């Protein structure tokens, strides 16, 4: 995971003003330490899969750190926001391979693109 600064990455984010990622990012910035159930409740999401997917990408890009892992008990995993770069949420772009931060205009490669173009 190496950050890359690029001038051509200026994109419009697809999410609306009150989109789920915008609400989750705002909640993470306020709570600082949270679990997925708290995040779903605060953001009024329909399922935990949206929160788990977004947390997966933020964790691999270095924005979120898992402080407590669930060991199959009743306690869910706890996460901590370690990189707060601004009010605009990081976006997942390029076929879910890159996390782009619109606040700093830096891309973090989460995984290599497995699709080969002819």
PDB file as gemmi writes it, atoms N, CA and C in Angstrom:
CRYST1    1.000    1.000    1.000  90.00  90.00  90.00 P 1                      
ATOM      1  N   UNK A   1       0.837  -1.166   0.000  1.00  0.00           N  
ATOM      2  CA  UNK A   1       0.000   0.000   0.000  1.00  0.00           C  
ATOM      3  C   UNK A   1       0.890   1.240   0.000  1.00  0.00           C  
ATOM      4  N   UNK A   2       1.114   1.759  -1.178  1.00  0.00           N  
ATOM      5  CA  UNK A   2       1.926   2.945  -1.329  1.00  0.00           C  
ATOM      6  C   UNK A   2       1.047   4.078  -1.826  1.00  0.00           C  
ATOM      7  N   UNK A   3       1.024   5.220  -1.142  1.00  0.00           N  
ATOM      8  CA  UNK A   3       0.216   6.324  -1.631  1.00  0.00           C  
ATOM      9  C   UNK A   3       0.813   6.911  -2.901  1.00  0.00           C  
ATOM     10  N   UNK A   4      -0.058   7.281  -3.815  1.00  0.00           N  
ATOM     11  CA  UNK A   4       0.389   7.871  -5.064  1.00  0.00           C  
ATOM     12  C   UNK A   4      -0.340   9.195  -5.272  1.00  0.00           C  
ATOM     13  N   UNK A   5       0.406  10.233  -5.511  1.00  0.00           N  
ATOM     14  CA  UNK A   5      -0.168  11.545  -5.777  1.00  0.00           C  
ATOM     15  C   UNK A   5      -0.334  11.680  -7.285  1.00  0.00           C  
ATOM     16  N   UNK A   6      -1.529  11.985  -7.710  1.00  0.00           N  
ATOM     17  CA  UNK A   6      -1.783  12.122  -9.140  1.00  0.00           C  
ATOM     18  C   UNK A   6      -2.649  13.346  -9.379  1.00  0.00           C  
ATOM     19  N   UNK A   7      -2.338  14.064 -10.439  1.00  0.00           N  
ATOM     20  CA  UNK A   7      -3.110  15.261 -10.758  1.00  0.00           C  
ATOM     21  C   UNK A   7      -4.398  14.938 -11.489  1.00  0.00           C  
ATOM     22  N   UNK A   8      -4.449  13.810 -12.166  1.00  0.00           N  
ATOM     23  CA  UNK A   8      -5.601  13.480 -12.978  1.00  0.00           C  
ATOM     24  C   UNK A   8      -6.696  12.771 -12.210  1.00  0.00           C  
ATOM     25  N   UNK A   9      -6.570  12.640 -10.907  1.00  0.00           N  
ATOM     26  CA  UNK A   9      -7.544  11.881 -10.136  1.00  0.00           C  
ATOM     27  C   UNK A   9      -8.761  12.683  -9.701  1.00  0.00           C  
ATOM     28  N   UNK A  10      -8.843  13.932 -10.083  1.00  0.00           N  
ATOM     29  CA  UNK A  10      -9.999  14.710  -9.656  1.00  0.00           C  
ATOM     30  C   UNK A  10     -11.250  14.136 -10.299  1.00  0.00           C  
ATOM     31  N   UNK A  11     -12.104  13.605  -9.475  1.00  0.00           N  
ATOM     32  CA  UNK A  11     -13.340  12.976  -9.928  1.00  0.00           C  
ATOM     33  C   UNK A  11     -14.480  13.487  -9.072  1.00  0.00           C  
ATOM     34  N   UNK A  12     -15.671  13.338  -9.608  1.00  0.00           N  
ATOM     35  CA  UNK A  12     -16.843  13.626  -8.795  1.00  0.00           C  
ATOM     36  C   UNK A  12     -17.246  12.349  -8.089  1.00  0.00           C  
ATOM     37  N   UNK A  13     -17.526  12.452  -6.824  1.00  0.00           N  
ATOM     38  CA  UNK A  13     -17.967  11.285  -6.088  1.00  0.00           C  
ATOM     39  C   UNK A  13     -19.404  10.984  -6.447  1.00  0.00           C  
ATOM     40  N   UNK A  14     -19.720   9.714  -6.538  1.00  0.00           N  
ATOM     41  CA  UNK A  14     -21.042   9.271  -6.941  1.00  0.00           C  
ATOM     42  C   UNK A  14     -22.077   9.436  -5.838  1.00  0.00           C  
ATOM     43  N   UNK A  15     -21.626   9.498  -4.592  1.00  0.00           N  
ATOM     44  CA  UNK A  15     -22.574   9.521  -3.490  1.00  0.00           C  
ATOM     45  C   UNK A  15     -23.280  10.870  -3.378  1.00  0.00           C  
ATOM     46  N   UNK A  16     -24.505  10.812  -2.933  1.00  0.00           N  
ATOM     47  CA  UNK A  16     -25.286  12.023  -2.736  1.00  0.00           C  
ATOM     48  C   UNK A  16     -24.864  12.688  -1.433  1.00  0.00           C  
ATOM     49  N   UNK A  17     -25.491  13.820  -1.123  1.00  0.00           N  
ATOM     50  CA  UNK A  17     -25.128  14.548   0.098  1.00  0.00           C  
ATOM     51  C   UNK A  17     -25.306  13.694   1.340  1.00  0.00           C  
ATOM     52  N   UNK A  18     -26.370  12.932   1.402  1.00  0.00           N  
ATOM     53  CA  UNK A  18     -26.639  12.118   2.587  1.00  0.00           C  
ATOM     54  C   UNK A  18     -26.441  10.652   2.318  1.00  0.00           C  
ATOM     55  N   UNK A  19     -25.537  10.292   1.401  1.00  0.00           N  
ATOM     56  CA  UNK A  19     -25.297   8.896   1.066  1.00  0.00           C  
ATOM     57  C   UNK A  19     -24.746   8.118   2.246  1.00  0.00           C  
ATOM     58  N   UNK A  20     -24.782   6.795   2.120  1.00  0.00           N  
ATOM     59  CA  UNK A  20     -24.375   5.955   3.243  1.00  0.00           C  
ATOM     60  C   UNK A  20     -22.899   6.134   3.593  1.00  0.00           C  
ATOM     61  N   UNK A  21     -22.037   6.284   2.581  1.00  0.00           N  
ATOM     62  CA  UNK A  21     -20.612   6.469   2.886  1.00  0.00           C  
ATOM     63  C   UNK A  21     -20.342   7.817   3.536  1.00  0.00           C  
ATOM     64  N   UNK A  22     -21.074   8.826   3.134  1.00  0.00           N  
ATOM     65  CA  UNK A  22     -20.923  10.149   3.747  1.00  0.00           C  
ATOM     66  C   UNK A  22     -21.340  10.090   5.208  1.00  0.00           C  
ATOM     67  N   UNK A  23     -22.455   9.424   5.478  1.00  0.00           N  
ATOM     68  CA  UNK A  23     -22.928   9.292   6.866  1.00  0.00           C  
ATOM     69  C   UNK A  23     -21.972   8.449   7.693  1.00  0.00           C  
ATOM     70  N   UNK A  24     -21.458   7.346   7.107  1.00  0.00           N  
ATOM     71  CA  UNK A  24     -20.519   6.507   7.852  1.00  0.00           C  
ATOM     72  C   UNK A  24     -19.229   7.254   8.164  1.00  0.00           C  
ATOM     73  N   UNK A  25     -18.700   8.004   7.197  1.00  0.00           N  
ATOM     74  CA  UNK A  25     -17.462   8.756   7.413  1.00  0.00           C  
ATOM     75  C   UNK A  25     -17.654   9.810   8.505  1.00  0.00           C  
ATOM     76  N   UNK A  26     -18.785  10.502   8.476  1.00  0.00           N  
ATOM     77  CA  UNK A  26     -19.069  11.506   9.513  1.00  0.00           C  
ATOM     78  C   UNK A  26     -19.182  10.856  10.883  1.00  0.00           C  
ATOM     79  N   UNK A  27     -19.848   9.713  10.949  1.00  0.00           N  
ATOM     80  CA  UNK A  27     -19.992   9.009  12.226  1.00  0.00           C  
ATOM     81  C   UNK A  27     -18.644   8.522  12.737  1.00  0.00           C  
ATOM     82  N   UNK A  28     -17.795   8.009  11.832  1.00  0.00           N  
ATOM     83  CA  UNK A  28     -16.462   7.551  12.248  1.00  0.00           C  
ATOM     84  C   UNK A  28     -15.637   8.703  12.794  1.00  0.00           C  
ATOM     85  N   UNK A  29     -15.746   9.881  12.167  1.00  0.00           N  
ATOM     86  CA  UNK A  29     -14.983  11.040  12.626  1.00  0.00           C  
ATOM     87  C   UNK A  29     -15.454  11.507  13.997  1.00  0.00           C  
ATOM     88  N   UNK A  30     -16.740  11.357  14.280  1.00  0.00           N  
ATOM     89  CA  UNK A  30     -17.281  11.785  15.576  1.00  0.00           C  
ATOM     90  C   UNK A  30     -16.989  10.747  16.661  1.00  0.00           C  
ATOM     91  N   UNK A  31     -17.243   9.474  16.360  1.00  0.00           N  
ATOM     92  CA  UNK A  31     -17.105   8.426  17.371  1.00  0.00           C  
ATOM     93  C   UNK A  31     -15.652   8.057  17.672  1.00  0.00           C  
ATOM     94  N   UNK A  32     -14.792   8.050  16.666  1.00  0.00           N  
ATOM     95  CA  UNK A  32     -13.377   7.669  16.758  1.00  0.00           C  
ATOM     96  C   UNK A  32     -13.190   6.181  17.046  1.00  0.00           C  
ATOM     97  N   UNK A  33     -13.906   5.603  18.008  1.00  0.00           N  
ATOM     98  CA  UNK A  33     -13.871   4.164  18.271  1.00  0.00           C  
ATOM     99  C   UNK A  33     -15.297   3.647  18.154  1.00  0.00           C  
ATOM    100  N   UNK A  34     -15.467   2.544  17.409  1.00  0.00           N  
ATOM    101  CA  UNK A  34     -16.808   2.064  17.112  1.00  0.00           C  
ATOM    102  C   UNK A  34     -16.748   0.605  16.708  1.00  0.00           C  
ATOM    103  N   UNK A  35     -17.906  -0.033  16.694  1.00  0.00           N  
ATOM    104  CA  UNK A  35     -18.027  -1.347  16.078  1.00  0.00           C  
ATOM    105  C   UNK A  35     -19.073  -1.242  14.966  1.00  0.00           C  
ATOM    106  N   UNK A  36     -19.229  -2.310  14.212  1.00  0.00           N  
ATOM    107  CA  UNK A  36     -20.112  -2.240  13.048  1.00  0.00           C  
ATOM    108  C   UNK A  36     -21.560  -2.035  13.448  1.00  0.00           C  
ATOM    109  N   UNK A  37     -21.976  -2.608  14.567  1.00  0.00           N  
ATOM    110  CA  UNK A  37     -23.361  -2.445  14.998  1.00  0.00           C  
ATOM    111  C   UNK A  37     -23.661  -0.999  15.386  1.00  0.00           C  
ATOM    112  N   UNK A  38     -22.722  -0.350  16.050  1.00  0.00           N  
ATOM    113  CA  UNK A  38     -22.882   1.070  16.381  1.00  0.00           C  
ATOM    114  C   UNK A  38     -22.954   1.912  15.111  1.00  0.00           C  
ATOM    115  N   UNK A  39     -22.098   1.609  14.157  1.00  0.00           N  
ATOM    116  CA  UNK A  39     -22.050   2.359  12.907  1.00  0.00           C  
ATOM    117  C   UNK A  39     -23.355   2.209  12.130  1.00  0.00           C  
ATOM    118  N   UNK A  40     -23.887   1.006  12.082  1.00  0.00           N  
ATOM    119  CA  UNK A  40     -25.154   0.761  11.384  1.00  0.00           C  
ATOM    120  C   UNK A  40     -26.298   1.486  12.083  1.00  0.00           C  
ATOM    121  N   UNK A  41     -26.303   1.470  13.410  1.00  0.00           N  
ATOM    122  CA  UNK A  41     -27.368   2.129  14.157  1.00  0.00           C  
ATOM    123  C   UNK A  41     -27.318   3.649  14.015  1.00  0.00           C  
ATOM    124  N   UNK A  42     -26.132   4.211  14.121  1.00  0.00           N  
ATOM    125  CA  UNK A  42     -25.987   5.666  14.036  1.00  0.00           C  
ATOM    126  C   UNK A  42     -26.319   6.173  12.636  1.00  0.00           C  
ATOM    127  N   UNK A  43     -25.888   5.424  11.612  1.00  0.00           N  
ATOM    128  CA  UNK A  43     -26.081   5.864  10.223  1.00  0.00           C  
ATOM    129  C   UNK A  43     -27.414   5.420   9.635  1.00  0.00           C  
ATOM    130  N   UNK A  44     -28.165   4.646  10.392  1.00  0.00           N  
ATOM    131  CA  UNK A  44     -29.475   4.144   9.956  1.00  0.00           C  
ATOM    132  C   UNK A  44     -29.366   3.375   8.639  1.00  0.00           C  
ATOM    133  N   UNK A  45     -28.412   2.446   8.585  1.00  0.00           N  
ATOM    134  CA  UNK A  45     -28.230   1.599   7.414  1.00  0.00           C  
ATOM    135  C   UNK A  45     -29.158   0.393   7.510  1.00  0.00           C  
ATOM    136  N   UNK A  46     -29.481  -0.192   6.352  1.00  0.00           N  
ATOM    137  CA  UNK A  46     -30.387  -1.334   6.339  1.00  0.00           C  
ATOM    138  C   UNK A  46     -29.689  -2.631   6.724  1.00  0.00           C  
ATOM    139  N   UNK A  47     -28.394  -2.761   6.399  1.00  0.00           N  
ATOM    140  CA  UNK A  47     -27.679  -3.988   6.745  1.00  0.00           C  
ATOM    141  C   UNK A  47     -26.235  -3.664   7.109  1.00  0.00           C  
ATOM    142  N   UNK A  48     -25.594  -4.638   7.734  1.00  0.00           N  
ATOM    143  CA  UNK A  48     -24.210  -4.440   8.132  1.00  0.00           C  
ATOM    144  C   UNK A  48     -23.243  -4.668   6.975  1.00  0.00           C  
ATOM    145  N   UNK A  49     -23.701  -5.250   5.878  1.00  0.00           N  
ATOM    146  CA  UNK A  49     -22.793  -5.560   4.770  1.00  0.00           C  
ATOM    147  C   UNK A  49     -22.208  -4.297   4.139  1.00  0.00           C  
ATOM    148  N   UNK A  50     -22.975  -3.220   4.091  1.00  0.00           N  
ATOM    149  CA  UNK A  50     -22.474  -1.956   3.542  1.00  0.00           C  
ATOM    150  C   UNK A  50     -21.357  -1.417   4.426  1.00  0.00           C  
ATOM    151  N   UNK A  51     -21.564  -1.446   5.722  1.00  0.00           N  
ATOM    152  CA  UNK A  51     -20.557  -0.955   6.664  1.00  0.00           C  
ATOM    153  C   UNK A  51     -19.314  -1.839   6.649  1.00  0.00           C  
ATOM    154  N   UNK A  52     -19.501  -3.157   6.601  1.00  0.00           N  
ATOM    155  CA  UNK A  52     -18.358  -4.072   6.578  1.00  0.00           C  
ATOM    156  C   UNK A  52     -17.528  -3.899   5.315  1.00  0.00           C  
ATOM    157  N   UNK A  53     -18.181  -3.689   4.189  1.00  0.00           N  
ATOM    158  CA  UNK A  53     -17.455  -3.499   2.930  1.00  0.00           C  
ATOM    159  C   UNK A  53     -16.626  -2.216   2.961  1.00  0.00           C  
ATOM    160  N   UNK A  54     -17.240  -1.111   3.404  1.00  0.00           N  
ATOM    161  CA  UNK A  54     -16.522   0.162   3.464  1.00  0.00           C  
ATOM    162  C   UNK A  54     -15.370   0.101   4.469  1.00  0.00           C  
ATOM    163  N   UNK A  55     -15.602  -0.542   5.611  1.00  0.00           N  
ATOM    164  CA  UNK A  55     -14.539  -0.692   6.609  1.00  0.00           C  
ATOM    165  C   UNK A  55     -13.393  -1.546   6.082  1.00  0.00           C  
ATOM    166  N   UNK A  56     -13.707  -2.551   5.272  1.00  0.00           N  
ATOM    167  CA  UNK A  56     -12.672  -3.401   4.686  1.00  0.00           C  
ATOM    168  C   UNK A  56     -11.695  -2.564   3.856  1.00  0.00           C  
ATOM    169  N   UNK A  57     -12.228  -1.706   2.990  1.00  0.00           N  
ATOM    170  CA  UNK A  57     -11.367  -0.888   2.138  1.00  0.00           C  
ATOM    171  C   UNK A  57     -10.613   0.167   2.944  1.00  0.00           C  
ATOM    172  N   UNK A  58     -11.277   0.780   3.922  1.00  0.00           N  
ATOM    173  CA  UNK A  58     -10.601   1.784   4.750  1.00  0.00           C  
ATOM    174  C   UNK A  58      -9.495   1.149   5.600  1.00  0.00           C  
ATOM    175  N   UNK A  59      -9.706  -0.074   6.040  1.00  0.00           N  
ATOM    176  CA  UNK A  59      -8.687  -0.763   6.837  1.00  0.00           C  
ATOM    177  C   UNK A  59      -7.450  -1.050   5.984  1.00  0.00           C  
ATOM    178  N   UNK A  60      -7.653  -1.514   4.755  1.00  0.00           N  
ATOM    179  CA  UNK A  60      -6.511  -1.821   3.890  1.00  0.00           C  
ATOM    180  C   UNK A  60      -5.788  -0.563   3.410  1.00  0.00           C  
ATOM    181  N   UNK A  61      -6.483   0.573   3.368  1.00  0.00           N  
ATOM    182  CA  UNK A  61      -5.843   1.822   2.972  1.00  0.00           C  
ATOM    183  C   UNK A  61      -5.179   2.529   4.152  1.00  0.00           C  
ATOM    184  N   UNK A  62      -5.406   2.059   5.373  1.00  0.00           N  
ATOM    185  CA  UNK A  62      -4.750   2.632   6.540  1.00  0.00           C  
ATOM    186  C   UNK A  62      -5.539   3.708   7.253  1.00  0.00           C  
ATOM    187  N   UNK A  63      -6.828   3.831   6.974  1.00  0.00           N  
ATOM    188  CA  UNK A  63      -7.654   4.821   7.652  1.00  0.00           C  
ATOM    189  C   UNK A  63      -8.206   4.295   8.974  1.00  0.00           C  
ATOM    190  N   UNK A  64      -8.495   3.023   9.009  1.00  0.00           N  
ATOM    191  CA  UNK A  64      -9.120   2.404  10.177  1.00  0.00           C  
ATOM    192  C   UNK A  64      -8.235   1.266  10.659  1.00  0.00           C  
ATOM    193  N   UNK A  65      -8.135   1.144  11.977  1.00  0.00           N  
ATOM    194  CA  UNK A  65      -7.369   0.062  12.578  1.00  0.00           C  
ATOM    195  C   UNK A  65      -8.311  -0.759  13.457  1.00  0.00           C  
ATOM    196  N   UNK A  66      -8.225  -2.066  13.351  1.00  0.00           N  
ATOM    197  CA  UNK A  66      -9.035  -2.940  14.196  1.00  0.00           C  
ATOM    198  C   UNK A  66      -8.323  -3.101  15.528  1.00  0.00           C  
ATOM    199  N   UNK A  67      -8.947  -2.632  16.606  1.00  0.00           N  
ATOM    200  CA  UNK A  67      -8.310  -2.665  17.922  1.00  0.00           C  
ATOM    201  C   UNK A  67      -8.672  -3.913  18.706  1.00  0.00           C  
ATOM    202  N   UNK A  68      -9.820  -4.494  18.398  1.00  0.00           N  
ATOM    203  CA  UNK A  68     -10.248  -5.720  19.080  1.00  0.00           C  
ATOM    204  C   UNK A  68     -10.924  -6.615  18.061  1.00  0.00           C  
ATOM    205  N   UNK A  69     -10.445  -7.830  17.919  1.00  0.00           N  
ATOM    206  CA  UNK A  69     -11.053  -8.783  16.986  1.00  0.00           C  
ATOM    207  C   UNK A  69     -12.022  -9.680  17.738  1.00  0.00           C  
ATOM    208  N   UNK A  70     -13.169  -9.909  17.138  1.00  0.00           N  
ATOM    209  CA  UNK A  70     -14.168 -10.793  17.723  1.00  0.00           C  
ATOM    210  C   UNK A  70     -13.698 -12.239  17.617  1.00  0.00           C  
ATOM    211  N   UNK A  71     -13.872 -12.966  18.692  1.00  0.00           N  
ATOM    212  CA  UNK A  71     -13.455 -14.368  18.697  1.00  0.00           C  
ATOM    213  C   UNK A  71     -14.664 -15.294  18.721  1.00  0.00           C  
ATOM    214  N   UNK A  72     -15.724 -14.893  18.044  1.00  0.00           N  
ATOM    215  CA  UNK A  72     -16.909 -15.731  17.961  1.00  0.00           C  
ATOM    216  C   UNK A  72     -17.883 -15.534  19.106  1.00  0.00           C  
ATOM    217  N   UNK A  73     -17.587 -14.668  20.020  1.00  0.00           N  
ATOM    218  CA  UNK A  73     -18.477 -14.415  21.146  1.00  0.00           C  
ATOM    219  C   UNK A  73     -19.534 -13.377  20.803  1.00  0.00           C  
ATOM    220  N   UNK A  74     -20.078 -12.767  21.820  1.00  0.00           N  
ATOM    221  CA  UNK A  74     -21.106 -11.756  21.619  1.00  0.00           C  
ATOM    222  C   UNK A  74     -20.535 -10.378  21.332  1.00  0.00           C  
ATOM    223  N   UNK A  75     -19.251 -10.175  21.639  1.00  0.00           N  
ATOM    224  CA  UNK A  75     -18.652  -8.862  21.419  1.00  0.00           C  
ATOM    225  C   UNK A  75     -18.199  -8.724  19.969  1.00  0.00           C  
ATOM    226  N   UNK A  76     -18.676  -7.708  19.257  1.00  0.00           N  
ATOM    227  CA  UNK A  76     -18.213  -7.494  17.878  1.00  0.00           C  
ATOM    228  C   UNK A  76     -16.833  -6.831  17.862  1.00  0.00           C  
ATOM    229  N   UNK A  77     -16.186  -6.870  16.711  1.00  0.00           N  
ATOM    230  CA  UNK A  77     -14.858  -6.272  16.559  1.00  0.00           C  
ATOM    231  C   UNK A  77     -14.952  -4.755  16.716  1.00  0.00           C  
ATOM    232  N   UNK A  78     -13.945  -4.169  17.371  1.00  0.00           N  
ATOM    233  CA  UNK A  78     -13.885  -2.718  17.569  1.00  0.00           C  
ATOM    234  C   UNK A  78     -12.889  -2.124  16.593  1.00  0.00           C  
ATOM    235  N   UNK A  79     -13.213  -0.956  16.063  1.00  0.00           N  
ATOM    236  CA  UNK A  79     -12.355  -0.267  15.104  1.00  0.00           C  
ATOM    237  C   UNK A  79     -12.070   1.144  15.606  1.00  0.00           C  
ATOM    238  N   UNK A  80     -10.919   1.677  15.200  1.00  0.00           N  
ATOM    239  CA  UNK A  80     -10.518   3.036  15.559  1.00  0.00           C  
ATOM    240  C   UNK A  80     -10.122   3.775  14.294  1.00  0.00           C  
ATOM    241  N   UNK A  81     -10.619   4.990  14.142  1.00  0.00           N  
ATOM    242  CA  UNK A  81     -10.220   5.833  13.017  1.00  0.00           C  
ATOM    243  C   UNK A  81      -8.849   6.425  13.338  1.00  0.00           C  
ATOM    244  N   UNK A  82      -7.854   6.095  12.517  1.00  0.00           N  
ATOM    245  CA  UNK A  82      -6.493   6.561  12.789  1.00  0.00           C  
ATOM    246  C   UNK A  82      -6.049   7.664  11.839  1.00  0.00           C  
ATOM    247  N   UNK A  83      -6.733   7.827  10.704  1.00  0.00           N  
ATOM    248  CA  UNK A  83      -6.359   8.880   9.760  1.00  0.00           C  
ATOM    249  C   UNK A  83      -7.608   9.668   9.376  1.00  0.00           C  
ATOM    250  N   UNK A  84      -7.751  10.838   9.957  1.00  0.00           N  
ATOM    251  CA  UNK A  84      -8.874  11.730   9.657  1.00  0.00           C  
ATOM    252  C   UNK A  84      -8.338  12.859   8.786  1.00  0.00           C  
ATOM    253  N   UNK A  85      -8.648  12.821   7.501  1.00  0.00           N  
ATOM    254  CA  UNK A  85      -8.059  13.780   6.571  1.00  0.00           C  
ATOM    255  C   UNK A  85      -8.977  14.945   6.237  1.00  0.00           C  
ATOM    256  N   UNK A  86     -10.236  14.855   6.577  1.00  0.00           N  
ATOM    257  CA  UNK A  86     -11.145  15.953   6.281  1.00  0.00           C  
ATOM    258  C   UNK A  86     -12.581  15.491   6.232  1.00  0.00           C  
ATOM    259  N   UNK A  87     -13.457  16.409   5.844  1.00  0.00           N  
ATOM    260  CA  UNK A  87     -14.885  16.122   5.916  1.00  0.00           C  
ATOM    261  C   UNK A  87     -15.409  15.295   4.743  1.00  0.00           C  
ATOM    262  N   UNK A  88     -14.712  15.247   3.624  1.00  0.00           N  
ATOM    263  CA  UNK A  88     -15.179  14.460   2.486  1.00  0.00           C  
ATOM    264  C   UNK A  88     -14.710  13.017   2.610  1.00  0.00           C  
ATOM    265  N   UNK A  89     -15.598  12.044   2.438  1.00  0.00           N  
ATOM    266  CA  UNK A  89     -15.233  10.642   2.671  1.00  0.00           C  
ATOM    267  C   UNK A  89     -14.355  10.081   1.570  1.00  0.00           C  
ATOM    268  N   UNK A  90     -13.436   9.184   1.918  1.00  0.00           N  
ATOM    269  CA  UNK A  90     -12.639   8.504   0.899  1.00  0.00           C  
ATOM    270  C   UNK A  90     -13.543   7.678  -0.011  1.00  0.00           C  
ATOM    271  N   UNK A  91     -13.225   7.667  -1.295  1.00  0.00           N  
ATOM    272  CA  UNK A  91     -14.041   6.958  -2.277  1.00  0.00           C  
ATOM    273  C   UNK A  91     -13.310   5.720  -2.757  1.00  0.00           C  
ATOM    274  N   UNK A  92     -14.084   4.687  -3.083  1.00  0.00           N  
ATOM    275  CA  UNK A  92     -13.526   3.470  -3.659  1.00  0.00           C  
ATOM    276  C   UNK A  92     -13.735   3.548  -5.161  1.00  0.00           C  
ATOM    277  N   UNK A  93     -12.642   3.532  -5.920  1.00  0.00           N  
ATOM    278  CA  UNK A  93     -12.712   3.724  -7.367  1.00  0.00           C  
ATOM    279  C   UNK A  93     -11.933   2.621  -8.085  1.00  0.00           C  
ATOM    280  N   UNK A  94     -11.989   2.636  -9.387  1.00  0.00           N  
ATOM    281  CA  UNK A  94     -11.252   1.713 -10.262  1.00  0.00           C  
ATOM    282  C   UNK A  94     -11.539   0.257  -9.929  1.00  0.00           C  
ATOM    283  N   UNK A  95     -12.765  -0.149 -10.085  1.00  0.00           N  
ATOM    284  CA  UNK A  95     -13.162  -1.546  -9.881  1.00  0.00           C  
ATOM    285  C   UNK A  95     -12.765  -2.063  -8.508  1.00  0.00           C  
ATOM    286  N   UNK A  96     -12.985  -1.266  -7.481  1.00  0.00           N  
ATOM    287  CA  UNK A  96     -12.707  -1.640  -6.091  1.00  0.00           C  
ATOM    288  C   UNK A  96     -11.244  -2.010  -5.845  1.00  0.00           C  
ATOM    289  N   UNK A  97     -10.339  -1.313  -6.502  1.00  0.00           N  
ATOM    290  CA  UNK A  97      -8.920  -1.587  -6.289  1.00  0.00           C  
ATOM    291  C   UNK A  97      -8.180  -0.408  -5.672  1.00  0.00           C  
ATOM    292  N   UNK A  98      -8.791   0.766  -5.651  1.00  0.00           N  
ATOM    293  CA  UNK A  98      -8.119   1.978  -5.190  1.00  0.00           C  
ATOM    294  C   UNK A  98      -9.037   2.753  -4.251  1.00  0.00           C  
ATOM    295  N   UNK A  99      -8.474   3.247  -3.151  1.00  0.00           N  
ATOM    296  CA  UNK A  99      -9.183   4.180  -2.272  1.00  0.00           C  
ATOM    297  C   UNK A  99      -8.608   5.553  -2.552  1.00  0.00           C  
ATOM    298  N   UNK A 100      -9.476   6.476  -2.976  1.00  0.00           N  
ATOM    299  CA  UNK A 100      -9.049   7.835  -3.323  1.00  0.00           C  
ATOM    300  C   UNK A 100      -9.580   8.794  -2.278  1.00  0.00           C  
ATOM    301  N   UNK A 101      -8.685   9.602  -1.711  1.00  0.00           N  
ATOM    302  CA  UNK A 101      -9.062  10.591  -0.714  1.00  0.00           C  
ATOM    303  C   UNK A 101      -9.209  11.946  -1.396  1.00  0.00           C  
ATOM    304  N   UNK A 102     -10.433  12.482  -1.498  1.00  0.00           N  
ATOM    305  CA  UNK A 102     -10.619  13.776  -2.157  1.00  0.00           C  
ATOM    306  C   UNK A 102     -10.080  14.951  -1.351  1.00  0.00           C  
ATOM    307  N   UNK A 103      -9.844  14.764  -0.054  1.00  0.00           N  
ATOM    308  CA  UNK A 103      -9.309  15.842   0.780  1.00  0.00           C  
ATOM    309  C   UNK A 103      -7.834  16.094   0.496  1.00  0.00           C  
ATOM    310  N   UNK A 104      -7.084  15.031   0.258  1.00  0.00           N  
ATOM    311  CA  UNK A 104      -5.647  15.160   0.027  1.00  0.00           C  
ATOM    312  C   UNK A 104      -5.257  14.852  -1.419  1.00  0.00           C  
ATOM    313  N   UNK A 105      -6.188  14.337  -2.220  1.00  0.00           N  
ATOM    314  CA  UNK A 105      -5.964  13.927  -3.606  1.00  0.00           C  
ATOM    315  C   UNK A 105      -4.859  12.882  -3.705  1.00  0.00           C  
ATOM    316  N   UNK A 106      -4.926  11.892  -2.827  1.00  0.00           N  
ATOM    317  CA  UNK A 106      -3.973  10.788  -2.829  1.00  0.00           C  
ATOM    318  C   UNK A 106      -4.738   9.486  -3.030  1.00  0.00           C  
ATOM    319  N   UNK A 107      -4.160   8.593  -3.845  1.00  0.00           N  
ATOM    320  CA  UNK A 107      -4.734   7.275  -4.081  1.00  0.00           C  
ATOM    321  C   UNK A 107      -3.957   6.232  -3.297  1.00  0.00           C  
ATOM    322  N   UNK A 108      -4.670   5.285  -2.698  1.00  0.00           N  
ATOM    323  CA  UNK A 108      -4.065   4.163  -1.998  1.00  0.00           C  
ATOM    324  C   UNK A 108      -4.502   2.890  -2.705  1.00  0.00           C  
ATOM    325  N   UNK A 109      -3.551   2.150  -3.247  1.00  0.00           N  
ATOM    326  CA  UNK A 109      -3.871   0.918  -3.946  1.00  0.00           C  
ATOM    327  C   UNK A 109      -4.155  -0.156  -2.905  1.00  0.00           C  
ATOM    328  N   UNK A 110      -5.377  -0.663  -2.927  1.00  0.00           N  
ATOM    329  CA  UNK A 110      -5.795  -1.662  -1.957  1.00  0.00           C  
ATOM    330  C   UNK A 110      -5.430  -3.052  -2.439  1.00  0.00           C  
ATOM    331  N   UNK A 111      -5.681  -3.336  -3.701  1.00  0.00           N  
ATOM    332  CA  UNK A 111      -5.295  -4.614  -4.280  1.00  0.00           C  
ATOM    333  C   UNK A 111      -5.087  -4.426  -5.773  1.00  0.00           C  
ATOM    334  N   UNK A 112      -4.328  -5.310  -6.340  1.00  0.00           N  
ATOM    335  CA  UNK A 112      -4.033  -5.215  -7.772  1.00  0.00           C  
ATOM    336  C   UNK A 112      -5.265  -5.565  -8.585  1.00  0.00           C  
ATOM    337  N   UNK A 113      -5.424  -4.937  -9.740  1.00  0.00           N  
ATOM    338  CA  UNK A 113      -6.542  -5.193 -10.616  1.00  0.00           C  
ATOM    339  C   UNK A 113      -6.345  -6.552 -11.274  1.00  0.00           C  
ATOM    340  N   UNK A 114      -7.293  -7.453 -11.080  1.00  0.00           N  
ATOM    341  CA  UNK A 114      -7.168  -8.801 -11.624  1.00  0.00           C  
ATOM    342  C   UNK A 114      -7.734  -8.922 -13.024  1.00  0.00           C  
ATOM    343  N   UNK A 115      -8.464  -7.922 -13.478  1.00  0.00           N  
ATOM    344  CA  UNK A 115      -9.029  -7.961 -14.818  1.00  0.00           C  
ATOM    345  C   UNK A 115      -7.954  -7.567 -15.824  1.00  0.00           C  
ATOM    346  N   UNK A 116      -7.798  -8.370 -16.830  1.00  0.00           N  
ATOM    347  CA  UNK A 116      -6.829  -8.048 -17.867  1.00  0.00           C  
ATOM    348  C   UNK A 116      -7.554  -7.508 -19.065  1.00  0.00           C  
ATOM    349  N   UNK A 117      -7.074  -6.423 -19.593  1.00  0.00           N  
ATOM    350  CA  UNK A 117      -7.687  -5.815 -20.760  1.00  0.00           C  
ATOM    351  C   UNK A 117      -6.928  -6.256 -22.013  1.00  0.00           C  
ATOM    352  N   UNK A 118      -7.666  -6.641 -23.070  1.00  0.00           N  
ATOM    353  CA  UNK A 118      -6.979  -7.099 -24.286  1.00  0.00           C  
ATOM    354  C   UNK A 118      -6.285  -5.989 -25.019  1.00  0.00           C  
TER     355      UNK A 118                                                      
END                                                                             
